[in-house]
């Protein structure tokens, strides 16, 4: 699967999150061309501040391979991961991170911090940004515009 294919699936999940009243973020984990984990934002529904799309996708992927490490896997997410999620990527030994749009307020990979590929840590994640960025940004803008208009 291409990065664009993965992002399209992440966007589908993000739309589901938005329809459920959550900030529309979706994520998938792929290994050897197959999606092995997916998730969408659910902190409101689950009353859990850690219920980010990336964490849900990582948990599902780790269950799929029966390991807490995912070397060689790609995580694709619609928005730049926060510091918590970036740290989880490093702990899981994710090989690649693909994200759509930057998160200028909370981004832990490029915007505020550079956690995923920091030379200070024992693992470095390859980072690809900007995949289907316009679609990712538009989804977030429409979600927040609709909330302001209510």
C-alpha positions, 0 to 999 in steps of 0.5 A: 500500500502506498502512503496515500492509500494509508492516508485515505484509510486514516482520513476515513477513520478521522471522519468517523471520529468527527461524526462521533463528536471527537476531533477528527483524527485517524491513524493506521499501522501497516507492516509489509503492505498490510494494515495491522492496526487502526484507530480514531480519536476517542478521548471524550467517549472513553473518558481517557486523555490517552485515547488518541488515534495513534495510541489506539492504532499502536495497541491494535497493531501490537495485539496483532503481532503479539509484541509491544515493538513494531520494527519496520512498521509504518504509522500513518496519521492525519495530523502530526502526533503530540508529544505523548504519541511521538513518545509511544512511536519511539517506545514501539520502535516504529520504523516510519511515521507518515502524517498529513498536516502539522499541529502548530499548537501541540505537535511533538514531531516537527512543530513544537518538538522533534521527539520522533527523530531526536538524536537524544533517544535510543530510536529514531523514526523516519518522518514523512510529512504532508501526505494528502495534507490539504484533505487533512487540514480541510477535515479539521477546519470543517469540524471546528467551523461547524462547532463554532457555528453551533 
